C-alpha cells in the first residue's frame, strides 16, 4: 500500500518512526516514502491556512522542504517529537 497510511494510529506512528530513522541514515527512498506518507497532512495544512490556488504548488514545495529540514534536525535521543519540529518550522 505505497503512499497510503496503514490502519491504526500505532501502526502509523511506527511506520513514520521507521521511515524517519532510515531517512536520518541517509536513505533517499525512505525520505521519498516519508514525504509521500505525509503528503495528505501537508495538503490539509495548506487548505486550512491558505485559499489561494495560485500558491498551492509553492506551498506544497515549502511543506516538503520543512519536512526535509525537520528530518535533519530531529534527534530521537532528546525525546523530541518529529511533528512538533515540523510545526515550529512553519
Biopython code that builds the backbone (N, CA, C, O; Angstrom):
import numpy as np
from Bio.PDB.StructureBuilder import StructureBuilder

atoms = [
    (1, "UNK", "N", (0.825, -1.179, 0.000)),
    (1, "UNK", "CA", (0.000, 0.000, 0.000)),
    (1, "UNK", "C", (0.873, 1.248, 0.000)),
    (1, "UNK", "O", (0.791, 2.054, 0.927)),
    (2, "UNK", "N", (1.668, 1.414, -0.976)),
    (2, "UNK", "CA", (2.586, 2.533, -1.036)),
    (2, "UNK", "C", (1.835, 3.857, -1.085)),
    (2, "UNK", "O", (0.893, 4.029, -1.859)),
    (3, "UNK", "N", (2.277, 4.798, -0.233)),
    (3, "UNK", "CA", (1.691, 6.123, -0.241)),
    (3, "UNK", "C", (0.444, 6.273, 0.621)),
    (3, "UNK", "O", (-0.053, 7.386, 0.797)),
    (4, "UNK", "N", (-0.064, 5.175, 1.157)),
    (4, "UNK", "CA", (-1.266, 5.245, 1.988)),
    (4, "UNK", "C", (-0.874, 4.977, 3.436)),
    (4, "UNK", "O", (0.105, 4.281, 3.704)),
    (5, "UNK", "N", (-1.638, 5.530, 4.361)),
    (5, "UNK", "CA", (-1.369, 5.286, 5.763)),
    (5, "UNK", "C", (-1.880, 3.904, 6.145)),
    (5, "UNK", "O", (-2.975, 3.513, 5.741)),
    (6, "UNK", "N", (-1.088, 3.155, 6.929)),
    (6, "UNK", "CA", (-1.611, 1.896, 7.440)),
    (6, "UNK", "C", (-2.737, 2.191, 8.425)),
    (6, "UNK", "O", (-2.787, 3.271, 9.012)),
    (7, "UNK", "N", (-3.627, 1.243, 8.602)),
    (7, "UNK", "CA", (-4.741, 1.438, 9.525)),
    (7, "UNK", "C", (-4.245, 1.424, 10.958)),
    (7, "UNK", "O", (-3.323, 0.679, 11.292)),
    (8, "UNK", "N", (-4.844, 2.232, 11.796)),
    (8, "UNK", "CA", (-4.499, 2.261, 13.211)),
    (8, "UNK", "C", (-3.419, 3.271, 13.520)),
    (8, "UNK", "O", (-2.411, 3.357, 12.818)),
    (9, "UNK", "N", (-3.636, 4.037, 14.578)),
    (9, "UNK", "CA", (-2.694, 5.081, 14.960)),
    (9, "UNK", "C", (-1.320, 4.559, 15.331)),
    (9, "UNK", "O", (-0.311, 5.147, 14.942)),
    (10, "UNK", "N", (-1.262, 3.447, 16.088)),
    (10, "UNK", "CA", (0.023, 2.907, 16.498)),
    (10, "UNK", "C", (0.848, 2.472, 15.293)),
    (10, "UNK", "O", (2.049, 2.730, 15.228)),
    (11, "UNK", "N", (0.195, 1.809, 14.340)),
    (11, "UNK", "CA", (0.899, 1.378, 13.136)),
    (11, "UNK", "C", (1.416, 2.576, 12.344)),
    (11, "UNK", "O", (2.520, 2.541, 11.800)),
    (12, "UNK", "N", (0.619, 3.621, 12.284)),
    (12, "UNK", "CA", (1.000, 4.829, 11.571)),
    (12, "UNK", "C", (2.272, 5.422, 12.167)),
    (12, "UNK", "O", (3.222, 5.716, 11.442)),
    (13, "UNK", "N", (2.291, 5.598, 13.490)),
    (13, "UNK", "CA", (3.446, 6.198, 14.135)),
    (13, "UNK", "C", (4.673, 5.303, 14.069)),
    (13, "UNK", "O", (5.795, 5.799, 13.967)),
    (14, "UNK", "N", (4.478, 3.994, 14.125)),
    (14, "UNK", "CA", (5.603, 3.068, 13.980)),
    (14, "UNK", "C", (6.202, 3.173, 12.578)),
    (14, "UNK", "O", (7.422, 3.191, 12.418)),
    (15, "UNK", "N", (5.346, 3.241, 11.577)),
    (15, "UNK", "CA", (5.821, 3.351, 10.191)),
    (15, "UNK", "C", (6.530, 4.680, 9.960)),
    (15, "UNK", "O", (7.578, 4.722, 9.316)),
    (16, "UNK", "N", (5.963, 5.768, 10.482)),
    (16, "UNK", "CA", (6.612, 7.080, 10.366)),
    (16, "UNK", "C", (7.963, 7.036, 11.074)),
    (16, "UNK", "O", (8.953, 7.546, 10.551)),
    (17, "UNK", "N", (8.009, 6.431, 12.257)),
    (17, "UNK", "CA", (9.258, 6.313, 13.007)),
    (17, "UNK", "C", (10.303, 5.502, 12.262)),
    (17, "UNK", "O", (11.483, 5.852, 12.263)),
    (18, "UNK", "N", (9.874, 4.426, 11.629)),
    (18, "UNK", "CA", (10.795, 3.590, 10.855)),
    (18, "UNK", "C", (11.361, 4.374, 9.675)),
    (18, "UNK", "O", (12.568, 4.371, 9.434)),
    (19, "UNK", "N", (10.476, 5.043, 8.947)),
    (19, "UNK", "CA", (10.914, 5.825, 7.790)),
    (19, "UNK", "C", (11.799, 6.995, 8.224)),
    (19, "UNK", "O", (12.750, 7.351, 7.528)),
    (20, "UNK", "N", (11.490, 7.576, 9.347)),
    (20, "UNK", "CA", (12.280, 8.677, 9.872)),
    (20, "UNK", "C", (13.688, 8.211, 10.227)),
    (20, "UNK", "O", (14.666, 8.887, 9.907)),
    (21, "UNK", "N", (13.796, 7.054, 10.890)),
    (21, "UNK", "CA", (15.109, 6.510, 11.255)),
    (21, "UNK", "C", (15.939, 6.210, 10.008)),
    (21, "UNK", "O", (17.129, 6.522, 9.960)),
    (22, "UNK", "N", (15.317, 5.611, 9.013)),
    (22, "UNK", "CA", (16.033, 5.321, 7.764)),
    (22, "UNK", "C", (16.443, 6.607, 7.058)),
    (22, "UNK", "O", (17.535, 6.692, 6.495)),
    (23, "UNK", "N", (15.574, 7.599, 7.090)),
    (23, "UNK", "CA", (15.869, 8.888, 6.460)),
    (23, "UNK", "C", (17.056, 9.556, 7.134)),
    (23, "UNK", "O", (17.910, 10.140, 6.465)),
    (24, "UNK", "N", (17.111, 9.471, 8.464)),
    (24, "UNK", "CA", (18.224, 10.057, 9.213)),
    (24, "UNK", "C", (19.550, 9.407, 8.824)),
    (24, "UNK", "O", (20.606, 10.035, 8.906)),
    (25, "UNK", "N", (19.485, 8.144, 8.402)),
    (25, "UNK", "CA", (20.684, 7.416, 7.983)),
    (25, "UNK", "C", (21.062, 7.714, 6.538)),
    (25, "UNK", "O", (22.065, 7.206, 6.037)),
    (26, "UNK", "N", (20.260, 8.538, 5.871)),
    (26, "UNK", "CA", (20.574, 8.926, 4.501)),
    (26, "UNK", "C", (19.863, 8.132, 3.423)),
    (26, "UNK", "O", (20.209, 8.249, 2.248)),
    (27, "UNK", "N", (18.887, 7.334, 3.792)),
    (27, "UNK", "CA", (18.137, 6.518, 2.831)),
    (27, "UNK", "C", (17.185, 7.414, 2.029)),
    (27, "UNK", "O", (16.159, 7.861, 2.544)),
    (28, "UNK", "N", (17.532, 7.666, 0.785)),
    (28, "UNK", "CA", (16.744, 8.551, -0.076)),
    (28, "UNK", "C", (15.352, 7.991, -0.341)),
    (28, "UNK", "O", (14.377, 8.741, -0.365)),
    (29, "UNK", "N", (15.253, 6.690, -0.538)),
    (29, "UNK", "CA", (13.943, 6.077, -0.782)),
    (29, "UNK", "C", (13.028, 6.257, 0.431)),
    (29, "UNK", "O", (11.826, 6.476, 0.277)),
    (30, "UNK", "N", (13.590, 6.167, 1.623)),
    (30, "UNK", "CA", (12.790, 6.359, 2.837)),
    (30, "UNK", "C", (12.313, 7.807, 2.930)),
    (30, "UNK", "O", (11.184, 8.056, 3.354)),
    (31, "UNK", "N", (13.154, 8.760, 2.540)),
    (31, "UNK", "CA", (12.743, 10.170, 2.550)),
    (31, "UNK", "C", (11.582, 10.392, 1.584)),
    (31, "UNK", "O", (10.619, 11.087, 1.906)),
    (32, "UNK", "N", (11.684, 9.799, 0.410)),
    (32, "UNK", "CA", (10.619, 9.935, -0.582)),
    (32, "UNK", "C", (9.329, 9.307, -0.062)),
    (32, "UNK", "O", (8.251, 9.882, -0.211)),
    (33, "UNK", "N", (9.438, 8.140, 0.542)),
    (33, "UNK", "CA", (8.259, 7.461, 1.091)),
    (33, "UNK", "C", (7.663, 8.267, 2.247)),
    (33, "UNK", "O", (6.442, 8.368, 2.370)),
    (34, "UNK", "N", (8.519, 8.837, 3.090)),
    (34, "UNK", "CA", (8.031, 9.651, 4.200)),
    (34, "UNK", "C", (7.281, 10.873, 3.680)),
    (34, "UNK", "O", (6.214, 11.213, 4.192)),
    (35, "UNK", "N", (7.830, 11.529, 2.672)),
    (35, "UNK", "CA", (7.129, 12.669, 2.073)),
    (35, "UNK", "C", (5.792, 12.230, 1.485)),
    (35, "UNK", "O", (4.795, 12.944, 1.594)),
    (36, "UNK", "N", (5.772, 11.065, 0.868)),
    (36, "UNK", "CA", (4.534, 10.540, 0.292)),
    (36, "UNK", "C", (3.498, 10.264, 1.383)),
    (36, "UNK", "O", (2.318, 10.576, 1.219)),
    (37, "UNK", "N", (3.941, 9.680, 2.488)),
    (37, "UNK", "CA", (3.028, 9.375, 3.592)),
    (37, "UNK", "C", (2.503, 10.648, 4.252)),
    (37, "UNK", "O", (1.360, 10.684, 4.709)),
    (38, "UNK", "N", (3.338, 11.697, 4.304)),
    (38, "UNK", "CA", (2.938, 12.945, 4.952)),
    (38, "UNK", "C", (2.232, 13.906, 4.000)),
    (38, "UNK", "O", (1.744, 14.952, 4.428)),
    (39, "UNK", "N", (2.174, 13.567, 2.726)),
    (39, "UNK", "CA", (1.547, 14.432, 1.729)),
    (39, "UNK", "C", (0.108, 14.834, 2.102)),
    (39, "UNK", "O", (-0.227, 16.014, 1.988)),
    (40, "UNK", "N", (-0.754, 13.906, 2.543)),
    (40, "UNK", "CA", (-2.111, 14.328, 2.922)),
    (40, "UNK", "C", (-2.123, 15.342, 4.075)),
    (40, "UNK", "O", (-2.961, 16.243, 4.098)),
    (41, "UNK", "N", (-1.209, 15.199, 5.015)),
    (41, "UNK", "CA", (-1.119, 16.136, 6.130)),
    (41, "UNK", "C", (-0.664, 17.511, 5.647)),
    (41, "UNK", "O", (-1.199, 18.532, 6.080)),
    (42, "UNK", "N", (0.314, 17.540, 4.759)),
    (42, "UNK", "CA", (0.811, 18.802, 4.204)),
    (42, "UNK", "C", (-0.309, 19.502, 3.437)),
    (42, "UNK", "O", (-0.519, 20.703, 3.605)),
    (43, "UNK", "N", (-1.019, 18.765, 2.608)),
    (43, "UNK", "CA", (-2.126, 19.338, 1.825)),
    (43, "UNK", "C", (-3.216, 19.864, 2.750)),
    (43, "UNK", "O", (-3.766, 20.940, 2.514)),
    (44, "UNK", "N", (-3.530, 19.111, 3.802)),
    (44, "UNK", "CA", (-4.541, 19.553, 4.753)),
    (44, "UNK", "C", (-4.142, 20.871, 5.412)),
    (44, "UNK", "O", (-4.976, 21.762, 5.569)),
    (45, "UNK", "N", (-2.891, 20.999, 5.791)),
    (45, "UNK", "CA", (-2.410, 22.252, 6.404)),
    (45, "UNK", "C", (-2.510, 23.412, 5.416)),
    (45, "UNK", "O", (-2.909, 24.516, 5.785)),
    (46, "UNK", "N", (-2.152, 23.162, 4.186)),
    (46, "UNK", "CA", (-2.237, 24.218, 3.167)),
    (46, "UNK", "C", (-3.684, 24.672, 3.015)),
    (46, "UNK", "O", (-3.965, 25.870, 3.008)),
    (47, "UNK", "N", (-4.590, 23.727, 2.895)),
    (47, "UNK", "CA", (-6.010, 24.068, 2.704)),
    (47, "UNK", "C", (-6.599, 24.761, 3.929)),
    (47, "UNK", "O", (-7.492, 25.600, 3.808)),
    (48, "UNK", "N", (-6.105, 24.412, 5.082)),
    (48, "UNK", "CA", (-6.627, 25.003, 6.319)),
    (48, "UNK", "C", (-6.215, 26.471, 6.463)),
    (48, "UNK", "O", (-6.997, 27.296, 6.936)),
    (49, "UNK", "N", (-5.006, 26.785, 6.060)),
    (49, "UNK", "CA", (-4.481, 28.130, 6.299)),
    (49, "UNK", "C", (-4.477, 29.039, 5.073)),
    (49, "UNK", "O", (-4.399, 30.259, 5.213)),
    (50, "UNK", "N", (-4.561, 28.468, 3.887)),
    (50, "UNK", "CA", (-4.466, 29.277, 2.669)),
    (50, "UNK", "C", (-5.568, 28.893, 1.701)),
    (50, "UNK", "O", (-5.943, 27.725, 1.604)),
    (51, "UNK", "N", (-6.079, 29.871, 0.993)),
    (51, "UNK", "CA", (-7.049, 29.566, -0.051)),
    (51, "UNK", "C", (-6.703, 30.329, -1.326)),
    (51, "UNK", "O", (-7.554, 31.006, -1.903)),
    (52, "UNK", "N", (-5.498, 30.220, -1.743)),
    (52, "UNK", "CA", (-5.077, 30.826, -2.997)),
    (52, "UNK", "C", (-4.532, 29.719, -3.893)),
    (52, "UNK", "O", (-3.389, 29.294, -3.726)),
    (53, "UNK", "N", (-5.342, 29.247, -4.845)),
    (53, "UNK", "CA", (-4.923, 28.137, -5.703)),
    (53, "UNK", "C", (-3.632, 28.423, -6.472)),
    (53, "UNK", "O", (-2.927, 27.495, -6.867)),
    (54, "UNK", "N", (-3.329, 29.682, -6.681)),
    (54, "UNK", "CA", (-2.117, 30.022, -7.432)),
    (54, "UNK", "C", (-0.851, 29.751, -6.610)),
    (54, "UNK", "O", (0.233, 29.592, -7.172)),
    (55, "UNK", "N", (-0.990, 29.701, -5.293)),
    (55, "UNK", "CA", (0.153, 29.460, -4.421)),
    (55, "UNK", "C", (0.310, 27.990, -4.033)),
    (55, "UNK", "O", (1.274, 27.630, -3.357)),
    (56, "UNK", "N", (-0.613, 27.152, -4.447)),
    (56, "UNK", "CA", (-0.663, 25.765, -3.998)),
    (56, "UNK", "C", (0.663, 25.031, -4.221)),
    (56, "UNK", "O", (1.200, 24.437, -3.286)),
    (57, "UNK", "N", (1.190, 25.065, -5.429)),
    (57, "UNK", "CA", (2.426, 24.328, -5.732)),
    (57, "UNK", "C", (3.604, 24.850, -4.917)),
    (57, "UNK", "O", (4.422, 24.069, -4.431)),
    (58, "UNK", "N", (3.689, 26.171, -4.769)),
    (58, "UNK", "CA", (4.767, 26.757, -3.971)),
    (58, "UNK", "C", (4.654, 26.337, -2.512)),
    (58, "UNK", "O", (5.655, 26.006, -1.877)),
    (59, "UNK", "N", (3.436, 26.350, -1.983)),
    (59, "UNK", "CA", (3.228, 25.972, -0.601)),
    (59, "UNK", "C", (3.487, 24.483, -0.376)),
    (59, "UNK", "O", (4.012, 24.098, 0.669)),
    (60, "UNK", "N", (3.128, 23.658, -1.332)),
    (60, "UNK", "CA", (3.399, 22.224, -1.246)),
    (60, "UNK", "C", (4.904, 21.985, -1.223)),
    (60, "UNK", "O", (5.400, 21.190, -0.425)),
    (61, "UNK", "N", (5.625, 22.674, -2.099)),
    (61, "UNK", "CA", (7.085, 22.561, -2.128)),
    (61, "UNK", "C", (7.684, 23.016, -0.797)),
    (61, "UNK", "O", (8.603, 22.384, -0.275)),
    (62, "UNK", "N", (7.164, 24.108, -0.256)),
    (62, "UNK", "CA", (7.651, 24.600, 1.027)),
    (62, "UNK", "C", (7.381, 23.588, 2.141)),
    (62, "UNK", "O", (8.206, 23.413, 3.037)),
    (63, "UNK", "N", (6.232, 22.927, 2.082)),
    (63, "UNK", "CA", (5.916, 21.877, 3.055)),
    (63, "UNK", "C", (6.914, 20.734, 2.986)),
    (63, "UNK", "O", (7.351, 20.229, 4.020)),
    (64, "UNK", "N", (7.278, 20.323, 1.782)),
    (64, "UNK", "CA", (8.275, 19.261, 1.611)),
    (64, "UNK", "C", (9.623, 19.700, 2.179)),
    (64, "UNK", "O", (10.310, 18.919, 2.838)),
    (65, "UNK", "N", (9.996, 20.949, 1.922)),
    (65, "UNK", "CA", (11.267, 21.464, 2.430)),
    (65, "UNK", "C", (11.279, 21.481, 3.956)),
    (65, "UNK", "O", (12.295, 21.164, 4.574)),
    (66, "UNK", "N", (10.163, 21.848, 4.557)),
    (66, "UNK", "CA", (10.065, 21.852, 6.019)),
    (66, "UNK", "C", (10.256, 20.448, 6.572)),
    (66, "UNK", "O", (10.978, 20.258, 7.550)),
    (67, "UNK", "N", (9.615, 19.466, 5.953)),
    (67, "UNK", "CA", (9.756, 18.083, 6.411)),
    (67, "UNK", "C", (11.211, 17.630, 6.268)),
    (67, "UNK", "O", (11.754, 17.010, 7.183)),
    (68, "UNK", "N", (11.844, 17.929, 5.140)),
    (68, "UNK", "CA", (13.232, 17.510, 4.934)),
    (68, "UNK", "C", (14.185, 18.180, 5.919)),
    (68, "UNK", "O", (15.106, 17.534, 6.420)),
    (69, "UNK", "N", (13.978, 19.462, 6.202)),
    (69, "UNK", "CA", (14.825, 20.142, 7.202)),
    (69, "UNK", "C", (14.574, 19.563, 8.591)),
    (69, "UNK", "O", (15.498, 19.435, 9.395)),
    (70, "UNK", "N", (13.335, 19.219, 8.864)),
    (70, "UNK", "CA", (12.991, 18.655, 10.170)),
    (70, "UNK", "C", (13.625, 17.278, 10.364)),
    (70, "UNK", "O", (14.004, 16.923, 11.480)),
    (71, "UNK", "N", (13.741, 16.511, 9.294)),
    (71, "UNK", "CA", (14.414, 15.207, 9.379)),
    (71, "UNK", "C", (15.847, 15.402, 9.847)),
    (71, "UNK", "O", (16.325, 14.674, 10.717)),
    (72, "UNK", "N", (16.529, 16.379, 9.275)),
    (72, "UNK", "CA", (17.918, 16.631, 9.638)),
    (72, "UNK", "C", (18.041, 17.082, 11.091)),
    (72, "UNK", "O", (19.005, 16.720, 11.765)),
    (73, "UNK", "N", (17.097, 17.854, 11.577)),
    (73, "UNK", "CA", (17.153, 18.399, 12.929)),
    (73, "UNK", "C", (16.697, 17.410, 13.993)),
    (73, "UNK", "O", (17.125, 17.504, 15.144)),
    (74, "UNK", "N", (15.846, 16.475, 13.633)),
    (74, "UNK", "CA", (15.256, 15.536, 14.586)),
    (74, "UNK", "C", (16.325, 14.678, 15.260)),
    (74, "UNK", "O", (17.226, 14.160, 14.601)),
    (75, "UNK", "N", (16.212, 14.535, 16.578)),
    (75, "UNK", "CA", (17.114, 13.687, 17.352)),
    (75, "UNK", "C", (16.263, 12.883, 18.331)),
    (75, "UNK", "O", (15.775, 13.417, 19.327)),
    (76, "UNK", "N", (16.094, 11.611, 18.041)),
    (76, "UNK", "CA", (15.222, 10.768, 18.859)),
    (76, "UNK", "C", (15.760, 10.583, 20.274)),
    (76, "UNK", "O", (14.992, 10.254, 21.177)),
    (77, "UNK", "N", (17.040, 10.782, 20.487)),
    (77, "UNK", "CA", (17.619, 10.599, 21.820)),
    (77, "UNK", "C", (17.272, 11.747, 22.761)),
    (77, "UNK", "O", (17.427, 11.619, 23.975)),
    (78, "UNK", "N", (16.810, 12.859, 22.218)),
    (78, "UNK", "CA", (16.465, 14.016, 23.044)),
    (78, "UNK", "C", (15.002, 14.014, 23.470)),
    (78, "UNK", "O", (14.566, 14.920, 24.180)),
    (79, "UNK", "N", (14.247, 13.017, 23.051)),
    (79, "UNK", "CA", (12.850, 12.921, 23.449)),
    (79, "UNK", "C", (11.941, 13.918, 22.748)),
    (79, "UNK", "O", (10.834, 14.186, 23.213)),
    (80, "UNK", "N", (12.399, 14.459, 21.644)),
    (80, "UNK", "CA", (11.570, 15.416, 20.906)),
    (80, "UNK", "C", (10.643, 14.673, 19.962)),
    (80, "UNK", "O", (10.887, 13.526, 19.589)),
    (81, "UNK", "N", (9.567, 15.361, 19.583)),
    (81, "UNK", "CA", (8.604, 14.780, 18.661)),
    (81, "UNK", "C", (8.817, 15.368, 17.274)),
    (81, "UNK", "O", (8.930, 16.582, 17.108)),
    (82, "UNK", "N", (8.868, 14.496, 16.295)),
    (82, "UNK", "CA", (9.133, 14.918, 14.925)),
    (82, "UNK", "C", (8.109, 15.933, 14.428)),
    (82, "UNK", "O", (8.475, 16.935, 13.813)),
    (83, "UNK", "N", (6.831, 15.680, 14.690)),
    (83, "UNK", "CA", (5.797, 16.581, 14.182)),
    (83, "UNK", "C", (5.862, 17.948, 14.845)),
    (83, "UNK", "O", (5.504, 18.955, 14.234)),
    (84, "UNK", "N", (6.319, 17.987, 16.100)),
    (84, "UNK", "CA", (6.473, 19.276, 16.768)),
    (84, "UNK", "C", (7.590, 20.089, 16.100)),
    (84, "UNK", "O", (7.469, 21.305, 15.952)),
    (85, "UNK", "N", (8.661, 19.426, 15.703)),
    (85, "UNK", "CA", (9.747, 20.103, 14.992)),
    (85, "UNK", "C", (9.245, 20.647, 13.672)),
    (85, "UNK", "O", (9.567, 21.776, 13.301)),
    (86, "UNK", "N", (8.456, 19.854, 12.957)),
    (86, "UNK", "CA", (7.877, 20.311, 11.686)),
    (86, "UNK", "C", (7.015, 21.549, 11.911)),
    (86, "UNK", "O", (7.095, 22.522, 11.161)),
    (87, "UNK", "N", (6.203, 21.497, 12.940)),
    (87, "UNK", "CA", (5.278, 22.616, 13.191)),
    (87, "UNK", "C", (6.015, 23.908, 13.539)),
    (87, "UNK", "O", (5.576, 24.989, 13.147)),
    (88, "UNK", "N", (7.116, 23.813, 14.262)),
    (88, "UNK", "CA", (7.845, 25.021, 14.639)),
    (88, "UNK", "C", (8.589, 25.631, 13.461)),
    (88, "UNK", "O", (9.016, 26.784, 13.531)),
    (89, "UNK", "N", (8.749, 24.883, 12.390)),
    (89, "UNK", "CA", (9.433, 25.379, 11.191)),
    (89, "UNK", "C", (8.514, 26.216, 10.311)),
    (89, "UNK", "O", (8.991, 26.930, 9.430)),
    (90, "UNK", "N", (7.205, 26.142, 10.534)),
    (90, "UNK", "CA", (6.261, 26.857, 9.671)),
    (90, "UNK", "C", (6.157, 28.310, 10.006)),
    (90, "UNK", "O", (5.401, 29.039, 9.364)),
]
sb = StructureBuilder()
sb.init_structure("model")
sb.init_model(0)
sb.init_chain("A")
sb.init_seg("    ")
for serial, (resi, resn, name, xyz) in enumerate(atoms, 1):
    if name == "N":
        sb.init_residue(resn, " ", resi, " ")
    sb.init_atom(name, np.array(xyz, "f"), 0.0, 1.0, " ", f" {name:<3s}", serial, name[0])
structure = sb.get_structure()
